[in-house]
Amino acid sequence: MSRKRSRVDAVEAPARQDVESLEEALGVTVDPELLVLALTHRSFAHEAGGIPTNERLEFLGDSVLGLIVTEYLYRNNPGVPEGDLARMRAATVSQRALAQVARDLGLGAFILLGRGELVTGGREKDSILSDTVEALIGATYLGHGLEPTRAMVERLVGHLLGQAEHLGAGLDWKTSLQELAAARSLGSPVYTVTGTGPDHARTFTAVVSFDGIEAGSGVGSSKKLAEQNAAENAYARLDAGDVGAAV
């Protein structure tokens, strides 16, 4: 397998070909076959006749990332209870956090996407970006083992690991909103989610309310992300006093 993506030459692939620059940003050289696989989104694979996708690598990378981050937080935060460690880990490996890592790498330009995803801005979707980061971690682990992968992960998310203690609650906006609502005796937030668009490019809108009164809304490429964005919006409004008096 050459670095010119010979495996998919017959298929239109409007993605950057200079993968060496991506590897330089990652700080590690990835096996060419695994690198192409890590960058192959299911939308492209479907249009290319059913070639393998990056989803298995993503599955592996998710577990490897979780192990590395969990061990780092455990070793570097002695005395911190399990619940707080779990929040700190969630902040570090959240879809939003990993998508920002991908943007810092310029990763979106390298991902092999189908025409439908290209038209709907797939290169900037948090879900696609974060999944591809995990796939790259999986590919690195298969090619180099744990320790080189650990070094790469700590480079990529080091700034998040350093801030995890402070970001833990903030990146889990649904939990933060629940806690703020309880403190103000507002009851439990209720989320209503609707989706629009084709299956490969769905957009979800979430509305969060208390006792039937809307407190915030958010949009995302998944139900989970839309709910998190709605919770963040509601939290800001509650904190500013825009909602509490009406509920």
Backbone bond lengths (Angstrom), bond angles and torsions (degrees), N, CA, C in turn:
res aa  C-N    CA-C-N  psi(-1)  N-CA   C-N-CA  omega(-1)  CA-C   N-CA-C  phi
1 M - - - 1.476 - - 1.527 109.43 -
2 S 1.307 117.23 120.90 1.456 120.17 179.94 1.509 109.90 -89.07
3 R 1.325 115.41 166.77 1.458 119.57 178.63 1.515 111.64 -78.86
4 K 1.316 118.38 5.67 1.462 121.73 175.47 1.521 111.52 -94.85
5 R 1.355 117.26 13.44 1.455 123.11 177.85 1.534 111.56 58.51
6 S 1.358 118.31 46.57 1.453 120.68 -177.04 1.516 111.99 -58.97
7 R 1.317 117.41 -25.24 1.448 120.96 -179.15 1.514 112.44 -62.89
8 V 1.317 118.66 -24.42 1.459 121.32 -175.54 1.520 111.14 -124.50
9 D 1.341 116.69 23.38 1.464 119.44 -177.75 1.521 112.23 -59.91
10 A 1.330 116.74 -31.60 1.460 119.69 -175.37 1.514 112.07 -78.22
11 V 1.306 117.08 -6.01 1.464 121.12 -176.80 1.516 109.31 -114.78
12 E 1.294 116.83 138.07 1.462 120.47 177.85 1.517 109.77 -58.74
13 A 1.332 118.16 127.50 1.462 122.19 -177.47 1.523 109.68 -136.27
14 P 1.333 117.05 78.29 1.467 120.37 -177.70 1.523 112.09 -74.22
15 A 1.328 115.31 62.49 1.462 120.58 178.66 1.519 108.05 -129.79
16 R 1.314 116.01 158.12 1.461 119.81 178.95 1.519 110.67 -61.92
17 Q 1.321 116.19 138.61 1.452 122.07 -177.77 1.534 112.81 -99.56
18 D 1.318 118.12 -14.22 1.463 120.78 -175.45 1.526 110.62 -81.51
19 V 1.343 114.58 68.46 1.460 119.07 -174.07 1.520 112.30 -66.27
20 E 1.327 117.21 -18.69 1.466 119.04 176.83 1.531 111.42 -59.56
21 S 1.338 116.87 -35.24 1.465 119.56 179.27 1.529 110.86 -69.09
22 L 1.326 116.51 -32.48 1.461 119.52 175.68 1.521 110.03 -68.34
23 E 1.320 116.51 -43.63 1.459 119.61 178.55 1.528 111.29 -62.60
24 E 1.312 116.51 -36.07 1.465 119.77 176.92 1.523 110.52 -62.18
25 A 1.346 116.19 -41.26 1.460 120.15 178.04 1.524 111.55 -66.62
26 L 1.338 116.45 -35.77 1.463 120.77 178.44 1.522 111.56 -72.17
27 G 1.327 115.85 -28.23 1.451 120.21 -176.91 1.503 113.70 81.98
28 V 1.338 117.43 18.19 1.459 121.93 -179.08 1.520 108.65 -155.00
29 T 1.328 116.40 147.39 1.461 121.66 175.04 1.518 109.12 -92.43
30 V 1.326 116.40 127.95 1.458 121.81 -177.30 1.525 109.33 -104.55
31 D 1.331 116.18 140.36 1.462 120.59 175.93 1.533 109.59 -49.00
32 P 1.351 118.07 129.93 1.477 120.48 -174.48 1.524 114.23 -54.11
33 E 1.346 117.35 -44.14 1.462 119.99 179.34 1.520 111.03 -61.58
34 L 1.324 115.88 -45.59 1.463 120.14 -178.98 1.524 111.25 -68.05
35 L 1.316 116.67 -33.78 1.461 119.52 179.56 1.523 110.97 -65.38
36 V 1.329 116.86 -46.24 1.469 120.03 177.34 1.526 109.98 -60.71
37 L 1.333 116.44 -43.28 1.457 119.99 179.88 1.524 111.21 -62.25
38 A 1.333 117.20 -41.67 1.464 121.24 -179.56 1.524 111.96 -63.65
39 L 1.326 116.82 -26.61 1.462 121.34 -177.86 1.525 113.00 -95.43
40 T 1.325 118.04 2.09 1.465 122.17 -175.72 1.521 111.34 -94.63
41 H 1.317 116.22 103.55 1.462 121.87 177.50 1.524 109.92 -76.97
42 R 1.318 116.15 152.92 1.468 119.57 -176.42 1.523 112.89 -60.66
43 S 1.330 118.17 -28.78 1.465 120.06 179.64 1.525 110.74 -65.37
44 F 1.321 117.35 -38.40 1.462 121.88 177.01 1.518 110.51 -70.78
45 A 1.340 115.15 -43.06 1.465 119.72 -178.88 1.521 111.05 -59.84
46 H 1.313 117.01 -39.91 1.461 121.32 179.47 1.526 110.75 -63.71
47 E 1.319 117.19 -45.71 1.460 120.58 -179.15 1.524 111.90 -70.86
48 A 1.339 117.32 -21.47 1.463 121.57 180.00 1.524 112.11 -89.84
49 G 1.329 116.69 10.76 1.460 119.83 175.59 1.510 114.88 94.57
50 G 1.329 116.77 19.43 1.460 119.63 175.68 1.512 114.97 88.31
51 I 1.342 117.57 31.53 1.466 120.63 175.38 1.529 108.79 -69.85
52 P 1.347 118.17 162.91 1.471 120.46 -179.25 1.527 112.13 -59.75
53 T 1.321 115.60 149.88 1.461 122.66 178.81 1.529 109.95 -108.40
54 N 1.323 115.26 176.86 1.472 120.67 -179.90 1.525 113.30 -85.95
55 E 1.337 118.55 7.47 1.457 119.65 -170.56 1.529 113.00 -68.89
56 R 1.331 118.39 -35.48 1.461 119.86 177.04 1.530 111.09 -67.70
57 L 1.335 116.44 -40.67 1.463 119.71 175.81 1.523 110.84 -63.73
58 E 1.320 116.37 -38.29 1.471 120.51 177.70 1.528 110.03 -60.93
59 F 1.329 116.40 -44.21 1.466 121.93 178.50 1.523 110.77 -57.64
60 L 1.332 116.47 -46.62 1.454 121.09 178.89 1.527 110.95 -65.93
61 G 1.332 116.27 -47.06 1.457 120.56 -177.43 1.515 113.17 -61.48
62 D 1.319 116.70 -35.19 1.466 121.16 177.65 1.530 110.51 -59.26
63 S 1.324 116.49 -44.17 1.467 120.25 -179.87 1.523 111.63 -69.55
64 V 1.334 116.68 -41.82 1.464 120.11 179.25 1.527 110.30 -63.48
65 L 1.321 116.29 -44.82 1.466 120.96 177.91 1.522 110.69 -59.24
66 G 1.330 116.09 -45.60 1.460 119.82 -179.94 1.514 112.21 -60.00
67 L 1.335 116.65 -42.25 1.463 120.56 179.25 1.528 111.36 -63.16
68 I 1.333 116.53 -47.56 1.465 120.63 -176.86 1.524 111.02 -63.47
69 V 1.328 116.45 -45.78 1.459 120.98 -178.54 1.522 110.46 -67.14
70 T 1.334 117.04 -42.47 1.463 120.46 -179.53 1.524 111.14 -62.01
71 E 1.335 116.03 -45.29 1.468 118.79 179.93 1.524 111.17 -64.80
72 Y 1.333 117.12 -41.61 1.469 120.55 178.81 1.525 110.45 -59.45
73 L 1.324 117.32 -48.18 1.455 121.06 -177.86 1.524 111.05 -65.57
74 Y 1.326 116.67 -38.56 1.463 120.36 179.20 1.531 110.73 -63.36
75 R 1.306 116.70 -45.94 1.463 120.72 -175.97 1.526 112.51 -72.57
76 N 1.325 116.86 -31.57 1.462 120.04 -173.25 1.524 113.99 -100.18
77 N 1.323 117.38 1.55 1.465 120.55 178.09 1.524 110.32 -132.96
78 P 1.334 117.61 63.41 1.463 120.30 -178.91 1.521 110.82 -62.84
79 G 1.306 114.70 138.04 1.461 119.45 177.87 1.511 114.48 88.45
80 V 1.341 118.23 -11.44 1.467 120.49 178.83 1.527 108.31 -76.10
81 P 1.335 118.76 128.48 1.468 120.75 -177.42 1.529 113.10 -67.21
82 E 1.327 114.43 161.29 1.470 121.66 -174.34 1.522 112.46 -56.74
83 G 1.330 117.75 -41.72 1.454 120.16 -178.22 1.521 112.43 -61.91
84 D 1.327 116.40 -41.04 1.464 120.33 179.25 1.528 110.87 -70.27
85 L 1.339 116.81 -37.56 1.460 119.74 176.36 1.526 110.73 -61.92
86 A 1.334 115.94 -39.12 1.462 120.09 -179.94 1.533 110.47 -63.81
87 R 1.312 116.72 -40.33 1.471 119.83 177.95 1.527 110.93 -66.84
88 M 1.312 116.24 -40.54 1.457 119.86 179.58 1.528 110.66 -63.44
89 R 1.323 115.91 -40.46 1.471 119.57 176.88 1.523 110.62 -64.67
90 A 1.332 116.69 -43.76 1.462 119.99 -179.92 1.520 111.33 -60.12
91 A 1.330 116.27 -37.34 1.462 119.96 179.16 1.517 111.12 -65.73
92 T 1.330 116.26 -36.86 1.464 120.82 -175.32 1.519 112.40 -75.90
93 V 1.326 117.28 -35.59 1.472 120.37 -174.24 1.525 111.92 -107.07
94 S 1.322 118.34 13.73 1.464 120.61 -179.98 1.520 111.14 -64.83
95 Q 1.318 115.69 158.21 1.464 120.79 178.72 1.515 110.96 -57.45
96 R 1.294 116.41 -42.79 1.470 120.45 -178.83 1.527 111.33 -63.87
97 A 1.338 116.10 -43.66 1.460 120.12 -178.73 1.526 111.34 -65.15
98 L 1.336 116.80 -44.13 1.464 120.37 -179.24 1.524 111.18 -69.20
99 A 1.328 116.90 -34.01 1.466 119.34 177.04 1.520 110.96 -63.52
100 Q 1.329 116.99 -36.19 1.464 119.61 177.45 1.522 110.70 -69.44
101 V 1.329 117.23 -36.90 1.465 120.38 173.88 1.526 109.52 -58.24
102 A 1.334 116.32 -44.04 1.465 120.84 179.14 1.522 111.48 -61.86
103 R 1.320 116.61 -41.07 1.477 119.73 179.49 1.530 110.25 -66.24
104 D 1.317 117.06 -38.48 1.462 119.76 177.89 1.527 111.07 -62.22
105 L 1.332 116.77 -31.66 1.460 122.02 178.56 1.536 112.49 -81.77
106 G 1.337 116.80 -13.91 1.459 119.76 -171.73 1.512 111.64 70.27
107 L 1.330 116.77 28.36 1.456 122.58 -171.07 1.521 113.56 -65.92
108 G 1.319 117.71 -34.34 1.462 120.56 -175.11 1.510 113.45 -53.72
109 A 1.313 117.52 -35.44 1.468 121.45 -176.77 1.517 112.56 -68.49
110 F 1.335 118.05 -17.94 1.462 121.82 -176.79 1.527 113.08 -95.59
111 I 1.324 117.88 -13.99 1.460 120.62 -172.41 1.520 110.76 -74.55
112 L 1.331 116.05 134.10 1.461 122.31 176.06 1.523 108.40 -82.07
113 L 1.322 115.82 112.02 1.459 122.17 -176.45 1.518 110.63 -121.69
114 G 1.330 116.06 150.65 1.456 121.38 172.88 1.516 110.51 -72.24
115 R 1.327 115.11 165.32 1.462 119.50 -176.15 1.520 112.45 -61.18
116 G 1.337 116.32 -36.23 1.459 119.14 179.53 1.512 112.20 -61.98
117 E 1.324 117.27 -43.76 1.461 120.67 178.61 1.520 111.35 -69.28
118 L 1.336 117.06 -35.89 1.462 119.45 177.97 1.523 110.67 -61.87
119 V 1.325 116.06 -42.60 1.463 120.79 -177.70 1.522 111.18 -66.47
120 T 1.331 116.65 -33.66 1.471 120.11 -175.94 1.529 112.60 -97.09
121 G 1.330 117.42 18.77 1.459 120.14 174.33 1.502 115.12 76.55
122 G 1.338 116.89 34.35 1.458 120.66 -177.19 1.509 114.74 -59.38
123 R 1.330 117.27 -28.34 1.458 119.63 -178.39 1.528 112.26 -66.77
124 E 1.331 118.04 -14.22 1.462 121.17 -179.87 1.525 112.76 -113.15
125 K 1.325 117.94 5.25 1.458 120.21 -179.14 1.526 110.44 -76.91
126 D 1.330 115.76 128.80 1.460 120.26 -178.82 1.522 111.81 -55.82
127 S 1.333 117.13 -41.00 1.462 120.26 -175.94 1.519 111.15 -63.82
128 I 1.327 117.69 -44.23 1.461 121.23 -179.49 1.521 110.86 -68.65
129 L 1.317 116.67 -43.15 1.461 120.49 -179.21 1.526 111.52 -63.32
130 S 1.325 117.24 -47.28 1.464 120.20 -177.83 1.524 111.18 -66.78
131 D 1.325 117.00 -40.03 1.468 120.09 178.04 1.528 111.13 -62.25
132 T 1.321 117.03 -37.74 1.467 120.09 -179.09 1.517 111.28 -70.31
133 V 1.322 117.72 -36.29 1.471 120.16 174.20 1.531 109.59 -58.55
134 E 1.326 116.68 -45.73 1.467 119.87 179.44 1.526 111.07 -63.57
135 A 1.337 117.03 -38.53 1.467 120.12 178.07 1.525 111.08 -63.75
136 L 1.317 117.36 -39.55 1.462 120.78 177.43 1.523 111.33 -64.83
137 I 1.318 116.50 -36.94 1.471 120.19 176.33 1.524 109.78 -64.23
138 G 1.341 116.68 -42.76 1.456 120.43 177.18 1.514 111.99 -61.58
139 A 1.330 116.94 -42.25 1.461 121.33 179.63 1.527 110.82 -64.35
140 T 1.314 116.57 -41.11 1.464 120.70 179.10 1.523 111.02 -64.79
141 Y 1.316 116.30 -41.19 1.461 120.60 178.81 1.531 111.46 -62.18
142 L 1.337 116.95 -43.72 1.460 119.93 179.42 1.522 111.63 -64.35
143 G 1.319 116.55 -36.16 1.449 120.37 -176.82 1.516 115.06 -83.04
144 H 1.341 116.70 -30.29 1.469 119.30 -171.52 1.520 114.71 -126.02
145 G 1.322 118.47 -13.91 1.449 119.81 -176.71 1.522 112.39 89.08
146 L 1.321 116.01 -173.59 1.455 121.47 -168.63 1.524 114.25 -71.98
147 E 1.326 117.88 -47.97 1.468 118.56 -170.14 1.529 113.11 -66.19
148 P 1.350 121.01 -46.22 1.461 119.00 174.94 1.527 112.24 -61.97
149 T 1.338 116.25 -33.67 1.467 119.33 177.81 1.516 110.29 -68.58
150 R 1.328 116.76 -38.96 1.459 120.71 177.03 1.532 110.02 -59.51
151 A 1.323 116.16 -44.86 1.464 119.60 -179.79 1.519 110.74 -61.42
152 M 1.338 117.09 -41.42 1.463 120.12 179.18 1.525 111.39 -65.26
153 V 1.330 116.26 -46.38 1.467 120.37 -178.81 1.528 110.49 -61.41
154 E 1.308 116.88 -43.13 1.463 118.97 -178.93 1.530 111.66 -66.71
155 R 1.329 116.86 -30.12 1.471 118.97 173.27 1.527 110.60 -68.26
156 L 1.325 116.29 -43.41 1.464 120.39 -174.71 1.523 112.76 -70.18
157 V 1.321 116.59 -39.76 1.471 119.39 -174.78 1.524 112.02 -113.95
158 G 1.325 117.02 14.48 1.459 120.07 -177.87 1.517 113.39 -55.31
159 H 1.340 116.63 -41.48 1.467 119.22 -179.34 1.521 110.85 -66.40
160 L 1.334 117.15 -31.64 1.460 120.21 177.80 1.525 110.53 -73.69
161 L 1.328 116.66 -39.29 1.461 119.61 178.16 1.520 110.73 -61.93
162 G 1.328 116.40 -36.88 1.451 120.44 179.57 1.514 113.32 -68.68
163 Q 1.337 116.03 -26.27 1.463 120.28 -178.12 1.525 112.60 -104.48
164 A 1.326 117.39 1.37 1.461 121.08 -170.34 1.525 113.10 -56.18
165 E 1.338 116.59 -37.27 1.468 119.57 -178.32 1.521 111.41 -60.36
166 H 1.340 115.91 -33.96 1.466 119.89 -177.57 1.529 112.06 -91.40
167 L 1.336 116.54 -25.51 1.462 119.76 -176.95 1.515 112.86 -88.70
168 G 1.341 117.18 -14.75 1.457 120.16 -171.24 1.504 114.96 -50.11
169 A 1.331 117.48 -48.62 1.458 119.39 -179.51 1.515 111.18 -78.59
170 G 1.321 116.55 -37.71 1.455 119.92 -173.99 1.508 114.63 -63.39
171 L 1.350 117.81 -34.82 1.454 118.86 -179.21 1.516 112.81 -81.45
172 D 1.322 118.19 -14.61 1.460 121.18 173.22 1.520 107.88 -101.35
173 W 1.329 115.38 77.16 1.459 120.33 -171.43 1.524 112.57 -66.66
174 K 1.331 117.77 -29.36 1.464 118.91 179.18 1.530 110.42 -65.26
175 T 1.326 117.08 -42.52 1.463 120.23 177.12 1.524 110.82 -66.17
176 S 1.337 116.37 -42.96 1.460 120.07 179.50 1.525 111.38 -61.26
177 L 1.337 116.45 -41.98 1.465 120.39 179.06 1.522 110.59 -64.81
178 Q 1.340 116.40 -42.55 1.467 119.97 179.49 1.529 110.51 -59.38
179 E 1.325 116.40 -42.94 1.469 120.54 -179.09 1.523 111.54 -66.92
180 L 1.341 117.03 -41.41 1.458 120.22 178.83 1.524 110.96 -66.59
181 A 1.328 116.30 -40.77 1.461 120.02 178.94 1.524 111.33 -64.04
182 A 1.338 116.44 -39.96 1.464 119.83 178.79 1.519 110.84 -64.58
183 A 1.344 115.64 -39.76 1.466 119.83 179.74 1.522 111.29 -64.03
184 R 1.331 116.64 -26.48 1.469 120.71 -178.95 1.523 112.90 -105.56
185 S 1.332 115.64 11.76 1.477 122.03 176.22 1.527 112.04 55.55
186 L 1.317 116.07 44.33 1.464 120.55 -179.08 1.520 113.15 -96.55
187 G 1.318 117.27 -4.41 1.455 119.54 -176.28 1.516 110.80 84.62
188 S 1.328 115.53 -172.56 1.466 120.55 -177.31 1.525 111.22 -87.99
189 P 1.336 117.33 139.19 1.463 120.23 176.30 1.524 111.18 -69.84
190 V 1.319 115.81 143.84 1.465 121.95 178.49 1.524 108.16 -116.45
191 Y 1.341 117.14 128.75 1.460 122.12 -177.26 1.522 110.38 -107.14
192 T 1.315 115.75 132.23 1.461 122.53 173.71 1.525 107.95 -119.23
193 V 1.337 116.51 124.14 1.462 120.60 -174.40 1.522 110.01 -121.73
194 T 1.326 116.05 132.93 1.463 122.07 174.39 1.523 108.99 -124.40
195 G 1.330 116.32 152.23 1.453 121.00 -179.54 1.508 112.07 -126.20
196 T 1.310 117.06 146.57 1.455 122.67 177.47 1.528 109.07 -134.64
197 G 1.333 115.83 158.28 1.451 121.04 176.32 1.516 112.58 95.33
198 P 1.344 117.03 169.29 1.466 121.41 -179.48 1.520 111.60 -68.18
199 D 1.329 116.56 164.35 1.466 121.65 -175.18 1.519 112.58 -57.67
200 H 1.341 117.27 -36.47 1.457 119.19 -176.39 1.527 113.04 -81.09
201 A 1.332 116.12 -6.78 1.469 118.68 -177.49 1.530 110.22 -146.28
202 R 1.330 116.03 50.03 1.462 120.40 -178.18 1.525 110.91 -72.91
203 T 1.314 115.85 143.92 1.456 122.84 171.95 1.514 107.84 -120.59
204 F 1.318 117.03 130.07 1.458 121.96 -176.06 1.529 110.63 -112.20
205 T 1.319 114.80 140.66 1.464 122.07 176.35 1.524 108.59 -120.17
206 A 1.317 116.28 126.03 1.463 121.30 179.94 1.522 109.89 -114.47
207 V 1.320 116.17 140.56 1.457 123.16 174.54 1.523 107.29 -123.07
208 V 1.319 117.35 130.10 1.456 121.50 177.78 1.525 108.35 -110.97
209 S 1.328 115.68 136.99 1.465 119.75 -176.16 1.519 110.67 -140.02
210 F 1.328 114.96 161.43 1.459 123.72 173.66 1.522 107.59 -125.00
211 D 1.321 116.05 121.78 1.464 120.70 -179.47 1.526 112.03 51.19
212 G 1.321 116.17 40.24 1.452 120.91 176.46 1.508 115.46 82.06
213 I 1.318 118.06 -1.49 1.467 121.94 179.91 1.522 108.92 -101.75
214 E 1.338 116.36 122.73 1.460 120.61 -177.90 1.523 110.93 -65.32
215 A 1.334 114.62 132.22 1.465 120.44 179.92 1.519 112.42 -111.81
216 G 1.331 118.05 -22.23 1.457 120.32 -178.79 1.511 110.88 -177.46
217 S 1.305 116.31 164.77 1.459 121.35 179.14 1.524 109.18 -144.83
218 G 1.323 115.59 160.99 1.458 120.70 179.63 1.511 111.28 -159.83
219 V 1.326 115.49 157.01 1.463 122.36 -179.06 1.520 108.51 -122.64
220 G 1.343 117.03 145.54 1.458 120.39 178.07 1.510 111.85 -161.63
221 S 1.326 115.89 169.41 1.456 121.04 -179.68 1.522 112.27 -84.07
222 S 1.326 117.39 -1.07 1.463 122.93 173.86 1.528 108.20 -143.55
223 K 1.321 116.39 160.86 1.459 119.88 178.12 1.525 111.03 -60.62
224 K 1.332 115.40 -41.95 1.466 120.22 -178.66 1.518 111.22 -61.32
225 L 1.327 116.39 -45.08 1.462 119.61 -178.43 1.526 110.95 -67.95
226 A 1.332 117.24 -39.48 1.465 120.34 178.33 1.528 110.50 -61.79
227 E 1.322 116.87 -41.26 1.471 120.37 178.85 1.526 111.13 -66.03
228 Q 1.331 116.97 -40.66 1.466 119.76 177.69 1.529 110.98 -62.37
229 N 1.331 116.32 -41.86 1.465 119.76 179.55 1.524 111.43 -67.28
230 A 1.327 116.45 -37.14 1.467 119.95 176.81 1.524 110.49 -65.69
231 A 1.332 116.21 -40.83 1.466 120.47 179.07 1.518 110.95 -64.21
232 E 1.332 116.13 -40.71 1.471 119.78 178.20 1.524 110.45 -62.17
233 N 1.335 116.40 -43.73 1.455 120.77 178.90 1.532 111.13 -62.42
234 A 1.333 116.23 -44.09 1.462 120.58 -179.91 1.523 111.14 -66.29
235 Y 1.330 116.54 -39.51 1.466 120.39 179.39 1.525 110.09 -60.29
236 A 1.331 116.37 -45.72 1.463 120.06 -179.28 1.524 110.61 -62.76
237 R 1.325 117.13 -40.90 1.464 120.49 -179.68 1.524 111.50 -68.08
238 L 1.340 116.15 -42.02 1.475 119.40 177.47 1.515 111.02 -63.17
239 D 1.327 115.60 -44.36 1.454 121.25 -177.49 1.522 111.00 -63.11
240 A 1.346 115.31 -31.12 1.470 119.95 -179.54 1.536 112.01 -87.72
241 G 1.339 116.78 -3.64 1.458 120.31 179.47 1.510 114.28 82.46
242 D 1.342 117.12 15.46 1.464 119.70 -177.63 1.522 113.01 -81.75
243 V 1.342 117.12 -16.70 1.452 119.28 -172.89 1.508 112.80 -119.50
244 G 1.331 117.93 -41.07 1.460 122.29 -169.91 1.513 114.67 -51.09
245 A 1.313 117.19 -40.83 1.467 119.49 -175.58 1.529 111.96 -68.01
246 A 1.361 115.99 -26.37 1.452 119.06 -177.01 1.530 112.31 -85.24
247 V 1.339 116.85 -18.06 1.456 119.85 -175.87 1.508 110.18 -86.91
